[in-house]
Amino acid sequence: AIKSFQTGSTDFLGKPFHPAVLRHKVKVALDIKQDVAISASMAHILREATDRVSSAEVRAKEADSKLAPMQLSSTDQEELRARMEVAELRAKRAEQELAEMKEKQRHQQQLLAQL
């Protein structure tokens, strides 16, 4: 058993084994595999969203620097502020979701370690 863990195994089932234990181990392993796939997909989506938000923030800063010498109407200023707030909220939400995913992955790794 120890040698199998040293070579990368995440679980071990000795003989004789109880069928219910085997079913449970298989179910947990499949659930974890699905969760890891979902987490990877979400991480990819979050990276793309974060990149888009960062790009939007850069464009907004560039626009601000170009617009600084110009006089904007109060309506335009409010709209610009609102757009920047939305970009900041999206970035914060992406960071929160990423933190939640990391916590979920940490929990999954703990579950695997317990098997």
Backbone as ProteinMPNN parsed JSONL, in Angstrom:
{"seq_chain_A": "AIKSFQTGSTDFLGKPFHPAVLRHKVKVALDIKQDVAISASMAHILREATDRVSSAEVRAKEADSKLAPMQLSSTDQEELRARMEVAELRAKRAEQELAEMKEKQRHQQQLLAQL", "coords_chain_A": {"N_chain_A": [[0.836, -1.189, 0.0], [1.9, 1.288, 0.844], [3.96, 1.637, -1.008], [2.467, 1.939, -3.345], [1.196, 4.391, -2.865], [3.432, 6.013, -2.792], [4.127, 6.009, -5.425], [2.2, 7.482, -6.611], [-0.5, 6.77, -6.295], [-3.812, 7.414, -5.113], [-5.523, 6.162, -3.489], [-6.32, 3.077, -1.789], [-7.298, -0.286, -1.758], [-7.636, -2.946, 0.15], [-7.543, -6.592, 0.174], [-9.483, -9.097, 1.715], [-12.271, -7.237, 0.415], [-15.032, -5.099, 1.194], [-17.974, -4.867, -0.667], [-19.624, -2.556, -0.46], [-17.883, -0.644, 0.51], [-16.115, -0.451, -1.629], [-17.888, 0.562, -3.6], [-18.49, 3.048, -2.445], [-15.926, 4.272, -2.398], [-15.4, 4.433, -5.144], [-17.498, 6.111, -5.952], [-16.832, 8.481, -4.52], [-14.332, 9.036, -5.68], [-15.099, 9.505, -8.354], [-16.798, 11.7, -7.991], [-14.95, 13.577, -7.044], [-13.264, 13.735, -9.243], [-15.012, 14.887, -11.101], [-15.557, 17.318, -9.797], [-12.996, 18.461, -9.826], [-12.627, 18.792, -12.558], [-14.663, 20.636, -13.096], [-13.786, 22.729, -11.49], [-11.371, 23.359, -12.759], [-12.339, 24.249, -15.198], [-13.847, 26.454, -14.355], [-11.786, 27.994, -13.283], [-10.387, 28.615, -15.59], [-12.316, 30.162, -16.93], [-12.556, 32.241, -15.093], [-9.951, 33.297, -15.225], [-9.971, 34.275, -17.853], [-12.029, 36.169, -17.602], [-10.921, 37.882, -15.702], [-8.714, 38.777, -17.144], [-10.078, 40.175, -19.169], [-11.335, 42.152, -17.638], [-9.093, 43.451, -16.599], [-7.995, 44.402, -18.965], [-10.04, 46.122, -19.733], [-9.872, 47.946, -17.659], [-7.367, 49.056, -18.175], [-7.869, 50.247, -20.654], [-9.793, 52.067, -19.811], [-8.282, 53.706, -18.129], [-6.516, 54.755, -20.009], [-8.348, 56.134, -21.556], [-9.232, 57.947, -19.659], [-6.892, 59.47, -19.313], [-6.714, 60.636, -21.827], [-9.053, 62.045, -21.872], [-8.793, 63.804, -19.837], [-7.817, 66.482, -20.359], [-10.049, 67.47, -21.573], [-13.342, 68.84, -21.222], [-15.874, 67.215, -19.598], [-19.334, 66.501, -19.641], [-21.472, 66.472, -16.773], [-23.127, 64.268, -16.818], [-21.79, 62.501, -18.566], [-19.488, 62.141, -17.053], [-20.555, 60.828, -14.826], [-21.49, 58.494, -16.054], [-19.078, 57.377, -16.921], [-17.824, 56.959, -14.441], [-19.625, 55.084, -13.402], [-19.261, 52.93, -15.158], [-16.619, 52.28, -14.56], [-16.906, 51.503, -11.902], [-18.463, 49.211, -12.253], [-16.61, 47.602, -13.606], [-14.7, 47.322, -11.584], [-16.228, 45.979, -9.641], [-16.735, 43.585, -11.002], [-14.154, 42.568, -11.185], [-13.572, 42.197, -8.461], [-15.536, 40.285, -7.843], [-14.676, 38.192, -9.466], [-12.24, 37.644, -8.233], [-13.174, 36.775, -5.73], [-14.613, 34.469, -6.469], [-12.532, 32.951, -7.472], [-11.038, 32.59, -5.127], [-12.878, 31.063, -3.674], [-12.96, 28.79, -5.28], [-10.341, 27.879, -4.986], [-10.395, 27.218, -2.294], [-12.255, 25.16, -2.376], [-10.849, 23.294, -3.932], [-8.741, 22.801, -2.171], [-10.158, 21.568, -0.145], [-11.03, 19.297, -1.526], [-8.58, 18.046, -1.981], [-7.946, 17.419, 0.616], [-9.949, 15.553, 1.11], [-9.173, 13.556, -0.678], [-6.761, 12.849, 0.485], [-7.649, 11.665, 2.772], [-8.69, 9.343, 1.878]], "CA_chain_A": [[0.0, 0.0, 0.0], [2.764, 2.464, 0.941], [4.66, 1.781, -2.28], [1.527, 2.459, -4.342], [1.024, 5.817, -2.591], [4.673, 6.688, -3.162], [4.193, 6.097, -6.885], [1.146, 8.357, -7.121], [-1.865, 6.345, -6.022], [-4.537, 8.267, -4.169], [-6.365, 5.323, -2.648], [-5.918, 1.676, -1.753], [-8.352, -1.174, -1.287], [-7.049, -4.253, 0.441], [-8.392, -7.768, 0.028], [-10.802, -9.023, 1.066], [-12.899, -5.929, 0.58], [-16.493, -5.077, 1.284], [-18.494, -4.213, -1.87], [-20.143, -1.217, -0.165], [-16.711, 0.229, 0.636], [-15.651, -0.226, -2.998], [-18.828, 1.478, -4.263], [-18.308, 4.372, -1.866], [-14.647, 4.812, -2.865], [-15.548, 4.766, -6.566], [-18.355, 7.298, -6.017], [-16.054, 9.636, -4.062], [-13.312, 9.324, -6.692], [-15.773, 10.102, -9.514], [-17.238, 13.043, -7.585], [-13.769, 14.435, -6.978], [-12.819, 13.961, -10.626], [-15.945, 15.846, -11.696], [-15.321, 18.617, -9.157], [-11.721, 18.996, -10.312], [-12.86, 19.252, -13.933], [-15.461, 21.863, -13.008], [-12.904, 23.763, -10.931], [-10.429, 23.761, -13.809], [-13.101, 25.025, -16.169], [-14.163, 27.737, -13.728], [-10.54, 28.753, -13.174], [-10.118, 29.134, -16.938], [-13.293, 31.231, -17.17], [-12.187, 33.368, -14.241], [-8.748, 33.928, -15.779], [-10.383, 35.054, -19.015], [-12.793, 37.328, -17.128], [-9.965, 38.788, -15.061], [-7.96, 39.407, -18.23], [-10.947, 41.15, -19.823], [-11.515, 43.284, -16.725], [-7.824, 44.182, -16.582], [-7.898, 45.104, -20.241], [-11.002, 47.226, -19.686], [-9.335, 48.96, -16.75], [-6.288, 49.741, -18.889], [-8.508, 51.125, -21.647], [-10.456, 53.162, -19.082], [-7.234, 54.638, -17.69], [-6.064, 55.457, -21.203], [-9.414, 57.081, -21.912], [-9.182, 59.022, -18.66], [-5.759, 60.361, -19.589], [-7.038, 61.402, -23.032], [-10.187, 62.923, -21.606], [-8.469, 64.74, -18.758], [-7.798, 67.889, -20.781], [-11.358, 67.846, -22.103], [-14.416, 69.035, -20.247], [-16.976, 66.268, -19.776], [-20.573, 66.86, -18.962], [-21.64, 65.702, -15.535], [-23.742, 62.982, -17.191], [-20.718, 61.66, -19.091], [-18.623, 61.789, -15.929], [-21.268, 59.829, -14.035], [-21.496, 57.242, -16.821], [-17.715, 56.852, -16.865], [-17.64, 56.432, -13.079], [-20.448, 53.877, -13.266], [-18.59, 51.852, -15.895], [-15.421, 51.886, -13.802], [-17.384, 50.766, -10.731], [-18.861, 47.884, -12.723], [-15.375, 46.848, -13.877], [-14.099, 46.991, -10.293], [-17.065, 44.945, -9.016], [-16.499, 42.317, -11.705], [-12.829, 42.085, -10.78], [-13.697, 41.696, -7.089], [-16.32, 39.054, -7.892], [-13.803, 37.16, -10.035], [-11.277, 37.289, -7.184], [-13.892, 36.003, -4.718], [-14.905, 33.162, -7.026], [-11.268, 32.225, -7.533], [-10.713, 32.189, -3.759], [-13.789, 29.973, -3.331], [-12.529, 27.602, -6.011], [-9.117, 27.399, -4.353], [-10.807, 26.576, -1.043], [-12.9, 23.901, -2.746], [-9.789, 22.381, -4.338], [-8.04, 22.413, -0.952], [-11.032, 20.603, 0.53], [-10.991, 18.06, -2.307], [-7.303, 17.421, -1.722], [-8.048, 16.824, 1.956], [-10.752, 14.341, 0.974], [-8.325, 12.544, -1.313], [-5.758, 12.421, 1.457], [-8.3, 10.812, 3.751], [-8.957, 8.032, 1.276]], "C_chain_A": [[0.882, 1.254, 0.0], [3.48, 2.705, -0.379], [3.726, 2.368, -3.347], [1.277, 3.954, -4.122], [2.269, 6.604, -2.996], [4.791, 6.858, -4.68], [3.015, 6.865, -7.478], [-0.273, 7.909, -6.894], [-2.502, 7.283, -5.013], [-5.434, 7.46, -3.244], [-5.872, 3.884, -2.735], [-7.081, 0.869, -1.196], [-7.75, -2.559, -1.101], [-8.053, -5.383, 0.245], [-8.441, -8.509, 1.351], [-11.426, -7.657, 1.326], [-14.409, -6.085, 0.607], [-17.022, -4.314, 0.077], [-19.013, -2.791, -1.62], [-18.993, -0.211, -0.048], [-16.188, 0.562, -0.763], [-16.567, 0.768, -3.724], [-18.643, 2.903, -3.757], [-17.009, 5.021, -2.371], [-14.731, 5.234, -4.331], [-16.395, 6.023, -6.712], [-17.58, 8.546, -5.61], [-15.016, 10.022, -5.111], [-13.936, 9.989, -7.921], [-16.265, 11.522, -9.201], [-16.059, 14.011, -7.577], [-13.27, 14.748, -8.385], [-13.711, 14.994, -11.313], [-15.726, 17.238, -11.113], [-14.026, 19.26, -9.644], [-11.89, 19.524, -11.733], [-13.654, 20.556, -13.941], [-14.598, 23.001, -12.496], [-11.926, 24.267, -11.979], [-11.132, 24.634, -14.844], [-13.427, 26.406, -15.615], [-12.915, 28.606, -13.605], [-10.19, 29.381, -14.522], [-11.052, 30.312, -17.248], [-12.934, 32.464, -16.351], [-10.937, 34.08, -14.741], [-9.108, 34.799, -16.972], [-11.134, 36.312, -18.584], [-11.869, 38.355, -16.491], [-9.135, 39.509, -16.113], [-8.789, 40.482, -18.928], [-11.144, 42.382, -18.952], [-10.244, 44.123, -16.677], [-7.655, 45.004, -17.852], [-8.842, 46.301, -20.262], [-10.507, 48.334, -18.768], [-8.213, 49.748, -17.414], [-6.884, 50.715, -19.905], [-9.183, 52.314, -20.964], [-9.429, 54.182, -18.604], [-6.695, 55.439, -18.875], [-7.086, 56.508, -21.622], [-9.427, 58.249, -20.947], [-8.057, 60.008, -18.974], [-6.013, 61.2, -20.841], [-8.148, 62.415, -22.77], [-9.884, 63.987, -20.556], [-8.451, 66.19, -19.224], [-9.159, 68.382, -21.268], [-12.347, 68.051, -20.959], [-15.525, 68.042, -20.569], [-18.21, 66.8, -19.065], [-20.7, 66.003, -17.705], [-22.269, 64.34, -15.819], [-22.687, 62.009, -17.705], [-19.771, 61.215, -17.975], [-19.262, 60.7, -15.07], [-21.27, 58.474, -14.742], [-20.121, 56.577, -16.784], [-17.427, 56.257, -15.491], [-18.407, 55.128, -12.894], [-19.791, 52.697, -13.974], [-17.351, 51.359, -15.144], [-15.823, 51.097, -12.557], [-17.793, 49.351, -11.113], [-17.627, 47.021, -12.977], [-14.713, 46.428, -12.568], [-14.893, 45.898, -9.583], [-16.849, 43.59, -9.679], [-15.15, 41.728, -11.31], [-12.886, 41.513, -9.362], [-14.457, 40.377, -7.059], [-15.475, 37.908, -8.445], [-12.78, 36.699, -8.995], [-11.941, 36.439, -6.109], [-14.173, 34.587, -5.218], [-13.637, 32.316, -7.112], [-10.867, 31.742, -6.143], [-11.599, 31.025, -3.311], [-13.376, 28.676, -4.024], [-11.265, 27.019, -5.396], [-9.444, 26.681, -3.047], [-11.452, 25.223, -1.327], [-11.85, 22.871, -3.171], [-9.001, 21.898, -3.128], [-8.853, 21.364, -0.195], [-11.014, 19.258, -0.203], [-9.685, 17.319, -2.079], [-7.297, 16.78, -0.341], [-8.853, 15.536, 1.9], [-9.933, 13.219, 0.348], [-7.298, 11.996, -0.335], [-6.363, 11.473, 2.488], [-8.598, 9.427, 3.202], [-7.701, 7.234, 1.368]], "O_chain_A": [[0.631, 2.183, -0.768], [3.597, 3.847, -0.824], [4.147, 3.194, -4.156], [1.157, 4.706, -5.089], [2.167, 7.729, -3.485], [5.483, 7.759, -5.154], [2.843, 6.901, -8.696], [-1.195, 8.629, -7.278], [-1.824, 7.868, -4.169], [-6.037, 8.009, -2.322], [-5.11, 3.522, -3.632], [-7.762, 1.303, -0.267], [-7.405, -3.244, -2.064], [-9.26, -5.151, 0.16], [-7.431, -8.517, 2.054], [-11.139, -7.01, 2.333], [-14.971, -7.062, 0.112], [-16.558, -3.204, -0.185], [-18.857, -1.918, -2.474], [-19.126, 0.94, -0.464], [-15.857, 1.712, -1.05], [-16.092, 1.696, -4.379], [-18.639, 3.851, -4.542], [-17.007, 6.198, -2.732], [-14.194, 6.273, -4.713], [-16.062, 6.906, -7.502], [-17.664, 9.569, -6.29], [-14.839, 11.205, -5.401], [-13.367, 10.932, -8.47], [-16.162, 12.424, -10.032], [-16.174, 15.14, -8.054], [-12.899, 15.883, -8.684], [-13.22, 15.872, -12.022], [-15.711, 18.226, -11.848], [-13.973, 20.473, -9.85], [-11.359, 20.581, -12.073], [-13.348, 21.471, -14.705], [-14.67, 24.117, -13.011], [-11.68, 25.47, -12.076], [-10.582, 25.633, -15.306], [-13.3, 27.409, -16.317], [-12.981, 29.82, -13.801], [-9.754, 30.531, -14.588], [-10.612, 31.337, -17.77], [-12.997, 33.589, -16.845], [-10.856, 35.308, -14.695], [-8.62, 35.922, -17.099], [-10.909, 37.392, -19.13], [-12.017, 39.556, -16.715], [-8.88, 40.708, -15.996], [-8.285, 41.56, -19.243], [-11.126, 43.511, -19.442], [-10.302, 45.352, -16.709], [-7.225, 46.157, -17.81], [-8.483, 47.371, -20.753], [-10.693, 49.516, -19.055], [-8.114, 50.963, -17.24], [-6.455, 51.865, -20.002], [-9.15, 53.433, -21.477], [-9.675, 55.387, -18.665], [-6.449, 56.64, -18.767], [-6.73, 57.627, -21.993], [-9.609, 59.399, -21.349], [-8.246, 61.222, -18.909], [-5.576, 62.348, -20.914], [-8.18, 63.494, -23.363], [-10.631, 64.954, -20.407], [-9.015, 67.053, -18.55], [-9.386, 69.589, -21.36], [-12.189, 67.496, -19.872], [-16.052, 68.029, -21.681], [-18.124, 67.458, -18.029], [-20.095, 64.935, -17.606], [-21.97, 63.365, -15.13], [-22.682, 60.836, -17.332], [-19.311, 60.073, -17.951], [-18.588, 59.763, -14.64], [-21.076, 57.436, -14.11], [-20.017, 55.36, -16.633], [-16.85, 55.174, -15.39], [-17.896, 54.18, -12.297], [-19.768, 51.587, -13.442], [-17.077, 50.159, -15.105], [-15.156, 50.127, -12.197], [-17.505, 48.399, -10.387], [-17.599, 45.847, -12.607], [-14.22, 45.305, -12.454], [-14.308, 44.992, -8.99], [-16.786, 42.565, -9.0], [-15.028, 40.517, -11.122], [-12.309, 40.459, -9.097], [-14.076, 39.455, -6.338], [-15.55, 36.783, -7.951], [-12.488, 35.507, -8.89], [-11.339, 35.482, -5.623], [-13.993, 33.618, -4.48], [-13.665, 31.113, -6.855], [-10.405, 30.612, -5.991], [-11.125, 30.105, -2.645], [-13.436, 27.599, -3.43], [-11.129, 25.8, -5.296], [-8.842, 25.655, -2.73], [-11.222, 24.256, -0.602], [-11.953, 21.699, -2.807], [-8.629, 20.727, -3.056], [-8.302, 20.395, 0.328], [-10.986, 18.204, 0.432], [-9.678, 16.091, -1.992], [-6.707, 15.716, -0.151], [-8.505, 14.547, 2.547], [-9.993, 12.072, 0.792], [-7.007, 10.799, -0.339], [-5.682, 10.591, 3.011], [-8.74, 8.462, 3.953], [-7.666, 6.085, 0.927]]}, "name": "protein", "num_of_chains": 1, "seq": "AIKSFQTGSTDFLGKPFHPAVLRHKVKVALDIKQDVAISASMAHILREATDRVSSAEVRAKEADSKLAPMQLSSTDQEELRARMEVAELRAKRAEQELAEMKEKQRHQQQLLAQL"}
